[in-house]
Amino acid sequence: MEEEFYFDHNDDTQRSVERYEEMIRNHDQYFFDAHAFEHIIDYYIEKNDPVKALQVTEYAVNQHPYAAGFLVKQAQLFYLTEQTELAFLALEKAEMLEASEAEIYILRGNIYNNLERYSEALDNFQKALDFAETTDEILLQISYVYQNMLDYENAIIYIKRSLEQNMENKDGLYELAFCYDILDKQEESILFYQEYIDNDPYSYAAWYNLANSYHKLDMFEKAIDAYDYAILIKDNFASAYYNKGNALVQLDRFTEAIGVYKQTFEYEKPNAETYCAIGECYEKLENMDEARAYYKKSVKLDANMADAWFGIGVTLNFEGRYFESLHFYKKALELDGENPDFWFAMADAYYKLGQIDQSIDAYNKVLEYNPVDVEAWLDYSTVLYEQGKLLEASEAISEAIKNNPDAAELYYRMVAYLFAMGEKNDALLFLETALKTDPDKHHILFEYLPQLQENGSILEVINRYLK
């Protein structure tokens, strides 16, 4: 027996669902109008139950065989339940019924994009543009395809076209910022956001992205001003507070940064990253107790926050508690074993504890992961030199120069080692190279080996270059 129930678009969704579930329980066939079916399908989608939603579309398609919208919805659900071929089949049927329905091509384009069949995705989105009343979202979808193709120039073109139609599309603004960042075109992004703000001065997203572009160009004062405008428009904009704090840190305004970081807690739950940033500010202010307290809060929220474990070690090292610091450096390295800064701290702590072999091993790790760290090469060679390993110290500096040919400090250090080894002629050759590279740094030679200030040959060469 078939019982008919007619519901118009004002019918209560819950009543439609109850009637539908009653039909299923009774193994019966009730008739629902199209709007009722739409409500029922959306109800199960919102409940995150695509299988039941798909079941509803089967009834809807059977009862309303000429409604292309149900086939599109069915295709969407087929794809969600990993039945891609059936999704394409449903879209073909929908296209035969209503070839001018933009949603058919939008969905097919998205499926092709996810399958990395980018040419077919673009073809379908272009068809959708022909039929859709509003196209800003379709243009944004096309930009996503180009991003997946790593063609960020074309992606930017389509994002801008999208924003021309809908300046309120915040997703477009953030996607544009991402593409400019990938292409390292911060100056171009600044010009765009400035023009955008001229047309929409109350767009907090535009001010925020402008600030981020300034930040990436190390224009921190301008970045802070732009973050302030974003916050003025949207006072609960936690990300703007956080990034403003980062900009203040770059200007060594650590006390101000702490206050701004803490403001984020008024609008979002405290998180490990912000606690760690606050800890670093206190560390820079040499308030190690507060720094350690915030680093501990960070790892309590996220035990995988390597920087916070490292920060605890730094505070202990500052207090001369070198052995204790090693424990926390090791915790950091367990999480990020290729971080040269962590290994550098380990090498220093081992050195201060007199564990020279371990220090040398740690320095080797630093230089393996960051061979352009001039300070690490200098410190490493110093350890070798102090152990009487003059040849190894000079060989280390030679290797350092290969990786850092423009670092005058390395040439001056080589001069010192060669003189200590009695190789005067080679030392003077390196001294000339050092002076050609940067004559103003010649004083570091005497800081390392003060006795060389009395060496006539060295003074003669230096005076010749300084004149």
C-alpha positions in Angstrom: 0.0 0.0 0.0 1.4 3.4 -1.0 0.5 6.3 1.3 1.0 9.9 0.1 2.3 12.7 2.3 2.8 16.1 0.6 5.1 18.6 2.3 5.8 22.1 0.9 9.1 24.0 1.6 7.7 25.3 4.9 7.3 21.9 6.4 9.2 21.2 9.5 12.4 19.2 8.7 12.1 17.0 11.7 8.5 16.0 10.7 9.7 15.1 7.3 12.5 13.0 8.8 10.2 11.2 11.2 7.8 10.4 8.3 10.7 9.1 6.2 12.0 6.9 9.1 8.5 5.6 9.7 8.3 4.6 6.0 11.6 2.7 6.3 10.4 0.9 9.5 7.1 -0.1 7.9 8.8 -1.2 4.6 6.3 1.0 2.9 6.3 3.6 0.2 5.3 7.2 1.1 5.3 10.1 -1.3 7.4 13.2 -0.4 7.6 16.3 -2.5 11.0 17.6 -3.6 11.4 20.1 -0.8 10.8 17.4 1.8 13.4 15.2 0.3 15.9 18.0 0.2 15.3 18.6 3.9 15.7 14.9 4.7 18.9 14.6 2.7 20.4 17.7 4.3 19.4 16.4 7.7 21.5 13.2 7.3 24.4 15.1 5.7 24.5 17.4 8.8 24.4 14.4 11.0 27.5 13.2 9.1 25.7 10.1 7.9 26.3 10.0 4.1 25.1 6.4 3.8 21.6 7.3 5.0 21.6 10.5 2.9 22.5 8.4 -0.1 19.6 6.0 0.6 17.3 9.0 0.6 18.5 10.2 -2.7 17.6 6.8 -4.2 14.0 7.3 -3.1 14.1 10.9 -4.3 15.4 10.0 -7.8 12.7 7.3 -8.1 9.9 9.6 -7.1 11.2 12.7 -9.0 13.1 11.2 -12.0 13.3 14.5 -13.8 14.8 16.5 -11.0 18.5 16.9 -11.9 19.2 18.3 -8.5 18.7 15.0 -6.8 21.1 13.3 -9.2 23.7 15.9 -8.4 23.2 15.4 -4.7 23.4 11.7 -5.3 26.7 12.1 -7.2 28.1 14.1 -4.3 27.3 11.4 -1.9 28.6 8.7 -4.1 31.9 10.5 -4.2 31.9 11.0 -0.4 31.4 7.3 0.0 34.3 6.5 -2.5 32.0 5.4 -5.3 33.6 7.6 -7.9 32.3 5.8 -11.1 28.8 5.9 -9.8 29.2 9.6 -9.1 30.2 10.3 -12.7 27.3 8.2 -13.9 24.8 10.2 -11.8 26.3 13.4 -13.2 25.9 12.2 -16.7 22.2 11.5 -16.1 21.8 14.9 -14.5 23.4 16.5 -17.6 21.1 14.8 -19.9 18.1 16.2 -17.9 19.4 19.7 -17.4 22.6 20.5 -19.3 22.6 24.1 -18.1 22.8 23.2 -14.4 26.1 24.7 -13.2 26.3 22.5 -10.2 26.8 19.5 -12.4 30.0 20.9 -13.8 31.2 22.3 -10.5 31.0 18.9 -8.8 32.5 17.1 -11.7 35.3 19.7 -11.8 36.0 19.1 -8.1 36.1 15.4 -8.5 38.5 15.6 -11.4 40.7 18.1 -9.4 40.8 15.6 -6.5 41.8 12.9 -8.9 44.6 15.1 -10.3 42.9 15.2 -13.7 43.4 18.9 -14.0 42.7 19.5 -17.6 39.3 17.9 -17.3 38.7 19.8 -14.1 39.4 23.1 -15.8 37.1 22.2 -18.7 34.2 21.5 -16.4 34.7 24.7 -14.3 34.8 26.7 -17.6 31.4 25.2 -18.5 30.1 26.0 -15.1 31.1 29.7 -15.7 28.8 29.7 -18.7 25.7 28.7 -16.7 26.2 30.1 -13.2 24.5 33.3 -12.1 27.3 34.1 -9.7 30.8 32.9 -10.5 33.1 34.1 -7.8 33.3 30.7 -6.1 33.8 28.9 -9.4 36.7 31.3 -10.2 38.2 30.4 -6.8 37.8 26.7 -7.6 39.7 27.2 -10.9 42.5 28.9 -8.9 42.7 25.8 -6.7 43.3 23.7 -9.8 46.1 25.9 -10.9 47.6 25.8 -7.4 47.6 22.0 -7.6 49.3 22.3 -10.9 51.9 24.6 -9.2 50.9 27.3 -11.7 50.6 30.1 -9.1 50.7 32.9 -11.7 47.4 31.7 -13.2 46.0 31.0 -9.8 46.5 34.6 -8.9 44.7 35.8 -12.0 41.6 33.8 -11.1 41.7 34.7 -7.5 41.7 38.4 -8.5 38.8 37.8 -10.9 36.9 36.2 -8.0 37.6 39.1 -5.7 36.5 41.6 -8.3 33.1 40.0 -8.1 33.0 39.4 -4.3 35.3 41.6 -2.2 33.9 39.9 0.9 35.4 36.5 0.0 38.0 36.1 2.8 39.1 32.8 1.4 40.2 34.5 -1.7 42.3 37.0 0.2 44.1 34.3 2.1 44.6 32.2 -1.0 46.1 35.2 -2.8 48.4 35.8 0.1 49.5 32.1 -0.1 50.3 32.4 -3.8 52.2 35.6 -3.5 54.2 34.0 -0.7 55.0 30.9 -2.8 56.2 33.2 -5.6 58.0 35.5 -3.1 56.3 38.5 -4.5 55.6 40.4 -1.3 56.0 43.8 -3.0 53.3 42.9 -5.5 51.1 41.6 -2.7 51.5 44.9 -0.8 50.4 46.9 -3.8 47.3 44.7 -4.3 46.2 44.8 -0.7 46.7 48.6 -0.5 44.5 49.0 -3.6 42.0 46.5 -2.1 41.9 48.5 1.2 41.3 51.7 -0.8 38.1 50.1 -2.0 37.2 48.3 1.2 39.0 50.0 4.2 37.1 47.9 6.7 38.3 44.5 5.5 40.2 43.0 8.5 41.4 40.2 6.3 43.0 42.6 3.8 44.7 44.5 6.6 45.9 41.3 8.1 47.4 40.0 4.8 49.0 43.4 4.2 50.6 43.2 7.6 51.9 39.7 6.9 53.5 40.9 3.7 55.2 43.7 5.5 56.4 41.2 8.1 57.9 39.0 5.4 59.9 42.0 4.1 61.1 42.8 7.6 59.1 46.0 7.6 58.0 45.4 11.2 56.8 48.8 12.1 54.5 48.9 9.1 53.4 45.4 9.9 52.5 46.3 13.5 50.4 49.3 12.2 48.5 47.1 9.8 47.9 44.4 12.4 46.5 47.2 14.7 44.0 48.2 11.9 42.9 44.5 11.6 42.4 44.3 15.3 40.6 47.7 15.4 38.1 46.3 12.9 37.9 42.8 14.5 38.9 43.1 18.1 38.8 39.3 18.7 41.2 38.5 15.9 43.6 36.2 17.8 45.9 35.5 14.8 46.5 39.3 14.3 47.4 39.6 18.0 49.8 36.7 17.7 51.5 37.9 14.6 51.8 41.4 16.0 53.6 39.8 19.0 56.0 38.2 16.5 56.7 41.5 14.9 57.4 43.1 18.2 59.8 40.4 19.0 61.7 41.1 15.8 62.1 44.7 17.1 63.4 43.4 20.5 60.3 44.9 22.1 59.8 41.8 24.3 57.8 43.3 27.1 55.2 44.6 24.7 55.2 41.3 22.8 54.4 39.4 26.0 51.3 41.7 26.6 50.1 41.2 23.0 50.6 37.4 23.1 48.6 37.2 26.4 45.7 39.1 24.7 45.2 36.2 22.4 44.0 34.2 25.5 41.0 36.5 25.7 39.7 35.2 22.4 41.0 31.7 22.1 42.2 29.0 24.5 45.9 29.2 25.5 48.0 27.0 23.2 51.5 25.5 23.4 52.9 27.7 20.6 51.9 31.0 22.3 53.1 29.8 25.7 56.4 29.0 24.0 56.6 32.4 22.4 56.0 34.1 25.7 58.7 32.0 27.3 61.2 33.0 24.7 60.4 36.7 25.4 61.0 36.3 29.1 64.2 34.4 28.1 65.4 37.4 26.0 64.6 39.6 29.0 66.8 37.3 31.1 63.9 36.5 33.4 64.6 32.8 33.4 62.1 31.8 36.1 59.2 33.2 34.1 60.6 31.9 30.9 60.9 28.4 32.3 57.4 28.6 33.7 55.9 29.4 30.3 58.0 26.8 28.5 56.7 24.2 31.0 53.1 25.3 30.3 53.9 24.8 26.6 55.1 21.2 27.0 52.2 20.4 29.3 49.8 21.3 26.5 51.9 19.7 23.8 54.6 17.3 24.8 55.9 17.4 21.2 56.8 21.1 21.3 60.5 20.7 20.7 61.3 24.4 21.0 59.8 24.6 24.5 61.9 21.6 25.7 64.9 23.4 24.2 63.9 26.6 25.9 63.9 25.0 29.3 67.4 23.8 28.6 68.5 27.3 27.6 67.2 28.8 30.9 69.1 26.2 32.9 72.3 26.7 30.8 72.0 30.5 31.5 72.0 29.7 35.3 75.1 27.5 34.9 73.1 24.3 35.4 74.8 22.7 32.3 74.2 19.0 33.3 70.5 19.6 33.8 70.2 21.5 30.6 71.5 18.4 28.7 68.4 16.5 29.7 66.1 19.0 28.0 68.3 19.5 25.0 68.1 15.7 24.5 64.3 15.8 24.8 64.2 18.5 22.1 66.5 16.4 19.8 64.2 13.3 20.3 61.5 15.4 18.6 63.7 17.2 16.0 67.0 15.4 15.6 68.2 17.4 12.7 67.9 20.8 14.3 71.4 22.4 14.2 70.5 24.9 17.0 69.7 22.1 19.4 73.0 20.4 18.5 74.9 23.6 19.0 73.5 24.0 22.5 74.4 20.4 23.3 78.0 21.0 22.0 78.3 24.1 24.2 77.0 22.3 27.3 79.3 19.3 26.9 82.2 21.7 26.4 81.4 23.6 29.6 81.1 20.2 31.5 84.6 19.3 30.2 83.2 16.4 28.1 85.2 17.3 25.0 84.7 14.2 22.9 80.9 14.5 23.2 81.2 18.2 22.4 83.2 17.5 19.3 80.6 14.9 18.2 77.8 17.4 18.7 79.7 20.1 16.7 80.0 17.6 13.9 76.2 17.2 13.9 75.7 21.0 13.9 77.9 21.3 10.8 76.4 18.3 9.1 72.9 20.0 9.3 74.1 23.6 8.9 77.5 24.0 7.2 77.0 27.7 6.7 77.0 28.4 10.4 80.1 30.5 10.8 80.0 30.7 14.5 79.7 26.9 14.8 82.8 26.4 12.7 84.7 29.0 14.8 83.7 27.4 18.1 84.3 23.9 16.8 87.8 24.8 15.7 88.5 26.5 19.0 87.7 23.3 20.9 90.2 21.4 18.6 92.8 24.2 19.0 92.5 24.1 22.8 93.1 20.3 22.7 96.4 21.0 20.9 94.9 19.6 17.6 96.3 22.5 15.5 96.2 20.7 12.2 92.6 19.5 12.7 91.6 23.0 13.7 93.1 24.5 10.5 91.4 21.7 8.5 88.1 22.6 10.0 88.5 26.2 9.1 89.5 25.2 5.6 86.3 23.2 5.3 84.4 26.2 6.7 85.8 28.5 4.1 84.6 26.1 1.3 81.1 26.5 2.7 81.3 30.2 3.5 83.8 31.8 1.1 82.7 35.4 2.0 83.1 35.1 5.7 86.1 37.2 6.7 86.1 35.8 10.2 87.2 32.5 8.9 90.2 33.8 7.0 91.3 35.8 10.1 91.0 32.6 12.2 93.0 30.7 9.7 95.8 33.3 10.0 95.9 32.7 13.7 96.1 28.9 13.3 98.8 29.1 10.6 101.0 31.4 12.7 100.5 29.0 15.7 101.7 26.2 13.4 104.7 28.2 12.2 103.5 28.6 8.7 104.1 32.3 8.4 104.0 32.6 4.6 100.7 30.9 4.2 99.4 32.9 7.2 100.2 36.2 5.4 98.5 35.0 2.2 95.3 34.3 4.2 95.7 37.6 5.9 95.6 39.4 2.6 92.5 37.5 1.6 90.9 38.4 4.9 91.7 42.1 4.4 90.3 42.0 0.9 87.1 40.5 2.2 86.6 42.8 5.1 89.4 45.0 6.4 87.3 46.4 9.2 87.3 43.1 11.0 91.0 42.7 11.3 90.7 43.4 15.1 89.2 39.9 15.6 92.6 38.4 14.8 94.1 40.2 17.8 91.1 39.3 20.0 91.8 35.7 19.4 95.6 35.8 19.6 96.6 39.1 21.3 100.3 38.4 20.9 100.0 38.9 17.1 99.7 42.6 17.7 103.5 42.6 18.2 104.1 40.8 14.9 105.8 43.2 12.5 104.9 41.2 9.3 101.2 41.2 10.2 101.1 44.9 11.1 102.8 45.8 7.9 100.2 43.9 5.8 97.3 45.4 7.8 98.6 48.9 7.6 99.0 48.6 3.8 95.3 47.7 3.4 94.0 50.2 5.9 95.7 53.0 4.0 
